[in-house]
Amino acid sequence: MASKTVRVTLAPNHSVTLTSDAPDIGNLVSEIVKIKDEFSSDLVQVSCDSETFDEAGFKEIIVQATEEFLKQIHLDEMAYSKALTALQAGPDSSA
């Protein structure tokens, strides 16, 4: 089975090329993190060198996974900020 090359463009100047036999998911995640504050599902584009590849379906998967990943990052950042604020406030003096 021949390897397919899939190009995922997340935003201008933020593209990742994946191959079906050895996809570099780490590089994809790195690009997502780089654009986390400017991600727009409208900018995501997927192209493949195989006519039988479901580009629209793969784009939907990428968009859903990216949105969920970024939501989790935001929740983690909020929890971190809350914990940092509590530590900086010091022990509760009313106890």
C-alpha positions, 0 to 999 in steps of 0.5 A: 500500500502506497503512502499518502501525503496529507497537507494540513494548513491550520493558518497562514504560514502554519502547515504540516505534512503528514504521511499515512505510513508515519504521521508526525502528530507531534509536529501537528500538535506543535503547530496547533500550540503556536496558533492557539490564540488565533485558531479559526476552523474557517482557515483549516485546509486539507489536501492530499495527493490521493483522489480517494482520500476524504479531505472533508472528513479529515478536515472535520476530524482535525477541526474537532480535535483541535477545538477540543485540545485548545479548550483543554489548554484553556481550562488548564491555563485557568486552573493554573492561574487560579492556583497561582493566585491562591499561592500568591495570596498566602495562607487564609488569615481567617482560620 
